[in-house]
Amino acid sequence: MSVRVYRNKEFELLDDVYDPGEDSYLLVEAALKEVKPDDRVLEVGTGSGVVSLFVKDIAAKVVATDISPIACRNARINGVPVVRADLYSGICSQFDLIIFNPPYLPTVPEEQLGSWLNRAFDGGLTGRREIERFIKDIDRILAPGGRILAVISSITGIDETEALFKDKGFHMATAAIEKVPFEKLVVLRFSR
Ligand SMILES: C[S@@+](CC[C@H](N)C(=O)[O-])C[C@H]1O[C@@H](n2cnc3c(N)ncnc32)[C@H](O)[C@@H]1O
C-alpha cells in the first residue's frame, strides 16, 4: 500500500489498482466544476476512489462501482461507498451525473496483464469496448436531464466516441483537455 496526495488530500493506493494519472486528475478537475450540491452521482470504474473522494464533498450522494475486487477494497479504505459490479449492473437507482474514466487503450490479447490491473487499461481491440457497453443501457440509470463525464484519449477515437453517444441523442462538449506525450486526453461532457 502507498499514499498519494492531490489537492492536499491524502489517499491510499493498493497494489494492482490503477495509479491515478493525468486522466484521473483531469476528471477530478472537470467533476469539481460540474457537480452541484443536489446531484446524485455514480462513478463507474472508481479504482482507488480518487475522483469520488473529491465529488463526495459536494454532491448529495455518491455511489461508485468497480469490477476489480481489489479496487473496491481500495475505494472503501478511502471512504468511498462502492459496490463490485460490471459497469452499473445491479444498480437500480437513477443518477443526475455519471462519471467514467474507462479502460481506453486498444489492446491485443498478447498485451494483456495477468492481474486485475489489466481491467484498468484494456479497452479491447478498438479501445472502445467498455465505453460501447457503458452507453448501451445508460437510460436505465440516468435521470431525466442527467449528464455524463467520460475520459477519452485521442488514441481511443474522440469522433467515434461522439458518434456512439450521438446515436443515443446526446450532445457532446469538451469539459477539460490536456496534451500528454503521444496522446491528447479529453473529458467529454454529454447531455441532451
Ligand atoms: C482507467 S481506470 C480509472 C480509475 C479511477 N476512476 C481513476 O480515474 O483513477 C479504470 C477503472 O475501471 C475499472 N473497470 C474496467 N472495466 C470495468 C467494468 N466493466 N465495470 C466496472 N469497472 C470497470 C477498472 O478496474 C479500473 O479501476
The ligand as an ORCA input file, in Angstrom:
! r2SCAN-3c Opt
* xyz 0 1
  C      -8.516      3.926    -16.038
  S      -9.001      3.188    -14.525
  C      -9.689      4.610    -13.709
  C      -9.716      4.505    -12.197
  C     -10.149      5.792    -11.490
  N     -11.517      6.132    -11.814
  C      -9.221      6.926    -11.855
  O      -9.657      7.804    -12.629
  O      -8.086      6.938    -11.363
  C     -10.450      2.239    -14.996
  C     -11.150      1.530    -13.856
  O     -12.343      0.930    -14.372
  C     -12.473     -0.382    -13.846
  N     -13.254     -1.151    -14.815
  C     -12.869     -1.624    -16.030
  N     -13.873     -2.264    -16.641
  C     -14.926     -2.191    -15.791
  C     -16.264     -2.681    -15.848
  N     -16.725     -3.366    -16.894
  N     -17.073     -2.422    -14.798
  C     -16.622     -1.733    -13.709
  N     -15.365     -1.266    -13.591
  C     -14.540     -1.473    -14.622
  C     -11.049     -0.871    -13.681
  O     -10.961     -1.942    -12.762
  C     -10.347      0.419    -13.217
  O     -10.377      0.538    -11.822
*
